[in-house]
């Protein structure tokens, strides 16, 4: 498991209260870091901003961001946390 090298090894210990959570979540996070947004999508967004005379201060790139950012604004803290837990199978 390559991701063990970038985390606190005690977290993965079977006795750790975080073991189950981290074992489920760490591989997903590492996969997302290693296979992030398509560089072409990012490049297109940058080009669009450069070419726009009235460009936005911020822009959203990627499916997950486009899904989770509006969801965060619309849902209560509890509902958002529930949705994230469901999404990441936690």
FINUTI-85224 format. One record per atom (N, C-alpha, C): atom name; residue number from 1; residue in three letters; x, y, z. Coordinates in steps of 0.05 Angstrom, whole numbers, plus 5000, padded with zeros to 4 digits. Layout:
N
at=CA; i=NUM; aa=ALA; c1=X; c2=Y; c3=Z;
...
end
This chain:
90
at=N; i=1; aa=UNK; c1=5017; c2=4976; c3=5000;
at=CA; i=1; aa=UNK; c1=5000; c2=5000; c3=5000;
at=C; i=1; aa=UNK; c1=5018; c2=5025; c3=5000;
at=N; i=2; aa=UNK; c1=5020; c2=5038; c3=4978;
at=CA; i=2; aa=UNK; c1=5037; c2=5061; c3=4975;
at=C; i=2; aa=UNK; c1=5028; c2=5084; c3=4993;
at=N; i=3; aa=UNK; c1=5002; c2=5087; c3=4997;
at=CA; i=3; aa=UNK; c1=4992; c2=5110; c3=5013;
at=C; i=3; aa=UNK; c1=5000; c2=5108; c3=5042;
at=N; i=4; aa=UNK; c1=5008; c2=5085; c3=5051;
at=CA; i=4; aa=UNK; c1=5017; c2=5083; c3=5079;
at=C; i=4; aa=UNK; c1=5042; c2=5101; c3=5084;
at=N; i=5; aa=UNK; c1=5058; c2=5105; c3=5063;
at=CA; i=5; aa=UNK; c1=5082; c2=5120; c3=5066;
at=C; i=5; aa=UNK; c1=5077; c2=5150; c3=5071;
at=N; i=6; aa=UNK; c1=5054; c2=5160; c3=5064;
at=CA; i=6; aa=UNK; c1=5048; c2=5188; c3=5068;
at=C; i=6; aa=UNK; c1=5029; c2=5194; c3=5090;
at=N; i=7; aa=UNK; c1=5024; c2=5174; c3=5106;
at=CA; i=7; aa=UNK; c1=5005; c2=5178; c3=5129;
at=C; i=7; aa=UNK; c1=5019; c2=5169; c3=5155;
at=N; i=8; aa=UNK; c1=5006; c2=5175; c3=5177;
at=CA; i=8; aa=UNK; c1=5015; c2=5166; c3=5203;
at=C; i=8; aa=UNK; c1=5008; c2=5136; c3=5205;
at=N; i=9; aa=UNK; c1=5028; c2=5119; c3=5206;
at=CA; i=9; aa=UNK; c1=5024; c2=5090; c3=5207;
at=C; i=9; aa=UNK; c1=5006; c2=5081; c3=5230;
at=N; i=10; aa=UNK; c1=5007; c2=5096; c3=5252;
at=CA; i=10; aa=UNK; c1=4990; c2=5088; c3=5275;
at=C; i=10; aa=UNK; c1=4961; c2=5090; c3=5268;
at=N; i=11; aa=UNK; c1=4954; c2=5107; c3=5249;
at=CA; i=11; aa=UNK; c1=4926; c2=5110; c3=5241;
at=C; i=11; aa=UNK; c1=4915; c2=5084; c3=5229;
at=N; i=12; aa=UNK; c1=4932; c2=5069; c3=5216;
at=CA; i=12; aa=UNK; c1=4924; c2=5044; c3=5203;
at=C; i=12; aa=UNK; c1=4925; c2=5020; c3=5222;
at=N; i=13; aa=UNK; c1=4936; c2=5023; c3=5245;
at=CA; i=13; aa=UNK; c1=4938; c2=5002; c3=5264;
at=C; i=13; aa=UNK; c1=4909; c2=4992; c3=5271;
at=N; i=14; aa=UNK; c1=4906; c2=4966; c3=5272;
at=CA; i=14; aa=UNK; c1=4880; c2=4954; c3=5278;
at=C; i=14; aa=UNK; c1=4867; c2=4964; c3=5304;
at=N; i=15; aa=UNK; c1=4884; c2=4973; c3=5323;
at=CA; i=15; aa=UNK; c1=4874; c2=4983; c3=5348;
at=C; i=15; aa=UNK; c1=4866; c2=5013; c3=5347;
at=N; i=16; aa=UNK; c1=4873; c2=5026; c3=5325;
at=CA; i=16; aa=UNK; c1=4866; c2=5054; c3=5323;
at=C; i=16; aa=UNK; c1=4836; c2=5058; c3=5319;
at=N; i=17; aa=UNK; c1=4825; c2=5078; c3=5333;
at=CA; i=17; aa=UNK; c1=4796; c2=5083; c3=5330;
at=C; i=17; aa=UNK; c1=4790; c2=5093; c3=5302;
at=N; i=18; aa=UNK; c1=4810; c2=5101; c3=5286;
at=CA; i=18; aa=UNK; c1=4807; c2=5112; c3=5259;
at=C; i=18; aa=UNK; c1=4812; c2=5091; c3=5238;
at=N; i=19; aa=UNK; c1=4820; c2=5067; c3=5245;
at=CA; i=19; aa=UNK; c1=4829; c2=5047; c3=5226;
at=C; i=19; aa=UNK; c1=4809; c2=5042; c3=5204;
at=N; i=20; aa=UNK; c1=4784; c2=5037; c3=5211;
at=CA; i=20; aa=UNK; c1=4764; c2=5030; c3=5191;
at=C; i=20; aa=UNK; c1=4759; c2=5054; c3=5173;
at=N; i=21; aa=UNK; c1=4756; c2=5077; c3=5184;
at=CA; i=21; aa=UNK; c1=4751; c2=5101; c3=5169;
at=C; i=21; aa=UNK; c1=4774; c2=5107; c3=5149;
at=N; i=22; aa=UNK; c1=4798; c2=5106; c3=5159;
at=CA; i=22; aa=UNK; c1=4822; c2=5112; c3=5143;
at=C; i=22; aa=UNK; c1=4826; c2=5090; c3=5122;
at=N; i=23; aa=UNK; c1=4821; c2=5065; c3=5128;
at=CA; i=23; aa=UNK; c1=4824; c2=5044; c3=5109;
at=C; i=23; aa=UNK; c1=4805; c2=5047; c3=5085;
at=N; i=24; aa=UNK; c1=4782; c2=5058; c3=5090;
at=CA; i=24; aa=UNK; c1=4762; c2=5063; c3=5069;
at=C; i=24; aa=UNK; c1=4768; c2=5089; c3=5054;
at=N; i=25; aa=UNK; c1=4776; c2=5109; c3=5068;
at=CA; i=25; aa=UNK; c1=4778; c2=5136; c3=5056;
at=C; i=25; aa=UNK; c1=4806; c2=5141; c3=5043;
at=N; i=26; aa=UNK; c1=4827; c2=5131; c3=5055;
at=CA; i=26; aa=UNK; c1=4854; c2=5137; c3=5044;
at=C; i=26; aa=UNK; c1=4858; c2=5128; c3=5015;
at=N; i=27; aa=UNK; c1=4850; c2=5104; c3=5008;
at=CA; i=27; aa=UNK; c1=4854; c2=5096; c3=4979;
at=C; i=27; aa=UNK; c1=4838; c2=5114; c3=4960;
at=N; i=28; aa=UNK; c1=4815; c2=5123; c3=4968;
at=CA; i=28; aa=UNK; c1=4799; c2=5141; c3=4951;
at=C; i=28; aa=UNK; c1=4812; c2=5168; c3=4948;
at=N; i=29; aa=UNK; c1=4822; c2=5179; c3=4970;
at=CA; i=29; aa=UNK; c1=4836; c2=5205; c3=4968;
at=C; i=29; aa=UNK; c1=4861; c2=5203; c3=4952;
at=N; i=30; aa=UNK; c1=4877; c2=5182; c3=4956;
at=CA; i=30; aa=UNK; c1=4902; c2=5178; c3=4940;
at=C; i=30; aa=UNK; c1=4895; c2=5175; c3=4911;
at=N; i=31; aa=UNK; c1=4874; c2=5161; c3=4904;
at=CA; i=31; aa=UNK; c1=4866; c2=5157; c3=4876;
at=C; i=31; aa=UNK; c1=4859; c2=5184; c3=4864;
at=N; i=32; aa=UNK; c1=4844; c2=5200; c3=4879;
at=CA; i=32; aa=UNK; c1=4836; c2=5227; c3=4869;
at=C; i=32; aa=UNK; c1=4860; c2=5245; c3=4866;
at=N; i=33; aa=UNK; c1=4879; c2=5244; c3=4884;
at=CA; i=33; aa=UNK; c1=4903; c2=5260; c3=4881;
at=C; i=33; aa=UNK; c1=4919; c2=5251; c3=4856;
at=N; i=34; aa=UNK; c1=4922; c2=5225; c3=4853;
at=CA; i=34; aa=UNK; c1=4938; c2=5215; c3=4831;
at=C; i=34; aa=UNK; c1=4924; c2=5217; c3=4804;
at=N; i=35; aa=UNK; c1=4898; c2=5218; c3=4804;
at=CA; i=35; aa=UNK; c1=4883; c2=5219; c3=4779;
at=C; i=35; aa=UNK; c1=4863; c2=5242; c3=4780;
at=N; i=36; aa=UNK; c1=4874; c2=5266; c3=4786;
at=CA; i=36; aa=UNK; c1=4857; c2=5289; c3=4789;
at=C; i=36; aa=UNK; c1=4844; c2=5298; c3=4763;
at=N; i=37; aa=UNK; c1=4836; c2=5323; c3=4763;
at=CA; i=37; aa=UNK; c1=4822; c2=5334; c3=4739;
at=C; i=37; aa=UNK; c1=4839; c2=5331; c3=4714;
at=N; i=38; aa=UNK; c1=4826; c2=5328; c3=4692;
at=CA; i=38; aa=UNK; c1=4839; c2=5327; c3=4666;
at=C; i=38; aa=UNK; c1=4853; c2=5353; c3=4661;
at=N; i=39; aa=UNK; c1=4879; c2=5352; c3=4653;
at=CA; i=39; aa=UNK; c1=4894; c2=5376; c3=4648;
at=C; i=39; aa=UNK; c1=4882; c2=5393; c3=4626;
at=N; i=40; aa=UNK; c1=4869; c2=5380; c3=4607;
at=CA; i=40; aa=UNK; c1=4856; c2=5394; c3=4585;
at=C; i=40; aa=UNK; c1=4833; c2=5411; c3=4595;
at=N; i=41; aa=UNK; c1=4818; c2=5400; c3=4614;
at=CA; i=41; aa=UNK; c1=4795; c2=5414; c3=4626;
at=C; i=41; aa=UNK; c1=4806; c2=5439; c3=4642;
at=N; i=42; aa=UNK; c1=4827; c2=5435; c3=4656;
at=CA; i=42; aa=UNK; c1=4839; c2=5457; c3=4671;
at=C; i=42; aa=UNK; c1=4850; c2=5478; c3=4652;
at=N; i=43; aa=UNK; c1=4864; c2=5469; c3=4632;
at=CA; i=43; aa=UNK; c1=4875; c2=5488; c3=4612;
at=C; i=43; aa=UNK; c1=4854; c2=5504; c3=4598;
at=N; i=44; aa=UNK; c1=4832; c2=5490; c3=4591;
at=CA; i=44; aa=UNK; c1=4809; c2=5504; c3=4577;
at=C; i=44; aa=UNK; c1=4797; c2=5525; c3=4596;
at=N; i=45; aa=UNK; c1=4794; c2=5519; c3=4621;
at=CA; i=45; aa=UNK; c1=4784; c2=5538; c3=4640;
at=C; i=45; aa=UNK; c1=4802; c2=5562; c3=4643;
at=N; i=46; aa=UNK; c1=4828; c2=5558; c3=4643;
at=CA; i=46; aa=UNK; c1=4847; c2=5580; c3=4645;
at=C; i=46; aa=UNK; c1=4845; c2=5597; c3=4620;
at=N; i=47; aa=UNK; c1=4844; c2=5585; c3=4597;
at=CA; i=47; aa=UNK; c1=4842; c2=5599; c3=4572;
at=C; i=47; aa=UNK; c1=4816; c2=5615; c3=4571;
at=N; i=48; aa=UNK; c1=4794; c2=5603; c3=4579;
at=CA; i=48; aa=UNK; c1=4768; c2=5617; c3=4580;
at=C; i=48; aa=UNK; c1=4770; c2=5642; c3=4598;
at=N; i=49; aa=UNK; c1=4783; c2=5640; c3=4620;
at=CA; i=49; aa=UNK; c1=4785; c2=5662; c3=4639;
at=C; i=49; aa=UNK; c1=4802; c2=5684; c3=4626;
at=N; i=50; aa=UNK; c1=4824; c2=5676; c3=4614;
at=CA; i=50; aa=UNK; c1=4842; c2=5696; c3=4602;
at=C; i=50; aa=UNK; c1=4828; c2=5711; c3=4579;
at=N; i=51; aa=UNK; c1=4812; c2=5697; c3=4564;
at=CA; i=51; aa=UNK; c1=4798; c2=5709; c3=4541;
at=C; i=51; aa=UNK; c1=4773; c2=5725; c3=4548;
at=N; i=52; aa=UNK; c1=4764; c2=5722; c3=4573;
at=CA; i=52; aa=UNK; c1=4739; c2=5735; c3=4582;
at=C; i=52; aa=UNK; c1=4746; c2=5762; c3=4594;
at=N; i=53; aa=UNK; c1=4735; c2=5784; c3=4583;
at=CA; i=53; aa=UNK; c1=4740; c2=5811; c3=4593;
at=C; i=53; aa=UNK; c1=4730; c2=5815; c3=4622;
at=N; i=54; aa=UNK; c1=4709; c2=5800; c3=4629;
at=CA; i=54; aa=UNK; c1=4698; c2=5802; c3=4656;
at=C; i=54; aa=UNK; c1=4699; c2=5774; c3=4668;
at=N; i=55; aa=UNK; c1=4723; c2=5765; c3=4673;
at=CA; i=55; aa=UNK; c1=4725; c2=5737; c3=4683;
at=C; i=55; aa=UNK; c1=4718; c2=5736; c3=4713;
at=N; i=56; aa=UNK; c1=4708; c2=5712; c3=4721;
at=CA; i=56; aa=UNK; c1=4701; c2=5708; c3=4749;
at=C; i=56; aa=UNK; c1=4726; c2=5706; c3=4767;
at=N; i=57; aa=UNK; c1=4723; c2=5714; c3=4792;
at=CA; i=57; aa=UNK; c1=4745; c2=5712; c3=4811;
at=C; i=57; aa=UNK; c1=4751; c2=5683; c3=4817;
at=N; i=58; aa=UNK; c1=4731; c2=5666; c3=4815;
at=CA; i=58; aa=UNK; c1=4734; c2=5637; c3=4820;
at=C; i=58; aa=UNK; c1=4719; c2=5622; c3=4799;
at=N; i=59; aa=UNK; c1=4729; c2=5597; c3=4794;
at=CA; i=59; aa=UNK; c1=4715; c2=5579; c3=4776;
at=C; i=59; aa=UNK; c1=4717; c2=5551; c3=4787;
at=N; i=60; aa=UNK; c1=4698; c2=5535; c3=4780;
at=CA; i=60; aa=UNK; c1=4696; c2=5507; c3=4790;
at=C; i=60; aa=UNK; c1=4704; c2=5489; c3=4768;
at=N; i=61; aa=UNK; c1=4722; c2=5470; c3=4773;
at=CA; i=61; aa=UNK; c1=4731; c2=5451; c3=4753;
at=C; i=61; aa=UNK; c1=4729; c2=5423; c3=4765;
at=N; i=62; aa=UNK; c1=4718; c2=5405; c3=4749;
at=CA; i=62; aa=UNK; c1=4716; c2=5377; c3=4757;
at=C; i=62; aa=UNK; c1=4688; c2=5370; c3=4767;
at=N; i=63; aa=UNK; c1=4681; c2=5345; c3=4762;
at=CA; i=63; aa=UNK; c1=4655; c2=5334; c3=4769;
at=C; i=63; aa=UNK; c1=4649; c2=5336; c3=4798;
at=N; i=64; aa=UNK; c1=4668; c2=5328; c3=4815;
at=CA; i=64; aa=UNK; c1=4663; c2=5327; c3=4844;
at=C; i=64; aa=UNK; c1=4659; c2=5355; c3=4855;
at=N; i=65; aa=UNK; c1=4675; c2=5374; c3=4846;
at=CA; i=65; aa=UNK; c1=4672; c2=5401; c3=4856;
at=C; i=65; aa=UNK; c1=4646; c2=5413; c3=4847;
at=N; i=66; aa=UNK; c1=4638; c2=5407; c3=4822;
at=CA; i=66; aa=UNK; c1=4613; c2=5418; c3=4812;
at=C; i=66; aa=UNK; c1=4589; c2=5405; c3=4826;
at=N; i=67; aa=UNK; c1=4593; c2=5382; c3=4837;
at=CA; i=67; aa=UNK; c1=4572; c2=5368; c3=4852;
at=C; i=67; aa=UNK; c1=4571; c2=5377; c3=4881;
at=N; i=68; aa=UNK; c1=4595; c2=5377; c3=4894;
at=CA; i=68; aa=UNK; c1=4596; c2=5381; c3=4923;
at=C; i=68; aa=UNK; c1=4594; c2=5410; c3=4932;
at=N; i=69; aa=UNK; c1=4604; c2=5429; c3=4916;
at=CA; i=69; aa=UNK; c1=4603; c2=5457; c3=4924;
at=C; i=69; aa=UNK; c1=4574; c2=5467; c3=4926;
at=N; i=70; aa=UNK; c1=4558; c2=5463; c3=4906;
at=CA; i=70; aa=UNK; c1=4530; c2=5472; c3=4909;
at=C; i=70; aa=UNK; c1=4515; c2=5457; c3=4931;
at=N; i=71; aa=UNK; c1=4522; c2=5431; c3=4933;
at=CA; i=71; aa=UNK; c1=4509; c2=5415; c3=4954;
at=C; i=71; aa=UNK; c1=4515; c2=5426; c3=4981;
at=N; i=72; aa=UNK; c1=4540; c2=5435; c3=4985;
at=CA; i=72; aa=UNK; c1=4548; c2=5446; c3=5011;
at=C; i=72; aa=UNK; c1=4533; c2=5471; c3=5018;
at=N; i=73; aa=UNK; c1=4528; c2=5487; c3=4997;
at=CA; i=73; aa=UNK; c1=4513; c2=5512; c3=5002;
at=C; i=73; aa=UNK; c1=4484; c2=5507; c3=5008;
at=N; i=74; aa=UNK; c1=4472; c2=5486; c3=4997;
at=CA; i=74; aa=UNK; c1=4444; c2=5481; c3=4999;
at=C; i=74; aa=UNK; c1=4436; c2=5464; c3=5024;
at=N; i=75; aa=UNK; c1=4453; c2=5447; c3=5033;
at=CA; i=75; aa=UNK; c1=4446; c2=5428; c3=5054;
at=C; i=75; aa=UNK; c1=4456; c2=5438; c3=5082;
at=N; i=76; aa=UNK; c1=4442; c2=5428; c3=5102;
at=CA; i=76; aa=UNK; c1=4452; c2=5432; c3=5129;
at=C; i=76; aa=UNK; c1=4478; c2=5417; c3=5133;
at=N; i=77; aa=UNK; c1=4492; c2=5424; c3=5154;
at=CA; i=77; aa=UNK; c1=4517; c2=5410; c3=5160;
at=C; i=77; aa=UNK; c1=4513; c2=5380; c3=5163;
at=N; i=78; aa=UNK; c1=4492; c2=5372; c3=5176;
at=CA; i=78; aa=UNK; c1=4486; c2=5344; c3=5181;
at=C; i=78; aa=UNK; c1=4480; c2=5330; c3=5154;
at=N; i=79; aa=UNK; c1=4463; c2=5342; c3=5138;
at=CA; i=79; aa=UNK; c1=4456; c2=5329; c3=5112;
at=C; i=79; aa=UNK; c1=4480; c2=5328; c3=5093;
at=N; i=80; aa=UNK; c1=4496; c2=5349; c3=5093;
at=CA; i=80; aa=UNK; c1=4520; c2=5348; c3=5076;
at=C; i=80; aa=UNK; c1=4539; c2=5326; c3=5085;
at=N; i=81; aa=UNK; c1=4544; c2=5324; c3=5111;
at=CA; i=81; aa=UNK; c1=4561; c2=5303; c3=5122;
at=C; i=81; aa=UNK; c1=4550; c2=5276; c3=5115;
at=N; i=82; aa=UNK; c1=4525; c2=5272; c3=5117;
at=CA; i=82; aa=UNK; c1=4512; c2=5246; c3=5110;
at=C; i=82; aa=UNK; c1=4517; c2=5240; c3=5081;
at=N; i=83; aa=UNK; c1=4514; c2=5259; c3=5063;
at=CA; i=83; aa=UNK; c1=4518; c2=5255; c3=5034;
at=C; i=83; aa=UNK; c1=4547; c2=5248; c3=5028;
at=N; i=84; aa=UNK; c1=4565; c2=5262; c3=5041;
at=CA; i=84; aa=UNK; c1=4594; c2=5256; c3=5037;
at=C; i=84; aa=UNK; c1=4600; c2=5228; c3=5047;
at=N; i=85; aa=UNK; c1=4590; c2=5220; c3=5070;
at=CA; i=85; aa=UNK; c1=4594; c2=5193; c3=5080;
at=C; i=85; aa=UNK; c1=4583; c2=5172; c3=5061;
at=N; i=86; aa=UNK; c1=4560; c2=5177; c3=5050;
at=CA; i=86; aa=UNK; c1=4548; c2=5159; c3=5030;
at=C; i=86; aa=UNK; c1=4565; c2=5157; c3=5005;
at=N; i=87; aa=UNK; c1=4574; c2=5180; c3=4996;
at=CA; i=87; aa=UNK; c1=4590; c2=5181; c3=4971;
at=C; i=87; aa=UNK; c1=4616; c2=5166; c3=4974;
at=N; i=88; aa=UNK; c1=4629; c2=5169; c3=4997;
at=CA; i=88; aa=UNK; c1=4655; c2=5156; c3=5001;
at=C; i=88; aa=UNK; c1=4652; c2=5129; c3=5015;
at=N; i=89; aa=UNK; c1=4627; c2=5120; c3=5019;
at=CA; i=89; aa=UNK; c1=4622; c2=5094; c3=5031;
at=C; i=89; aa=UNK; c1=4635; c2=5091; c3=5058;
at=N; i=90; aa=UNK; c1=4630; c2=5112; c3=5075;
at=CA; i=90; aa=UNK; c1=4642; c2=5112; c3=5102;
at=C; i=90; aa=UNK; c1=4621; c2=5104; c3=5123;
end
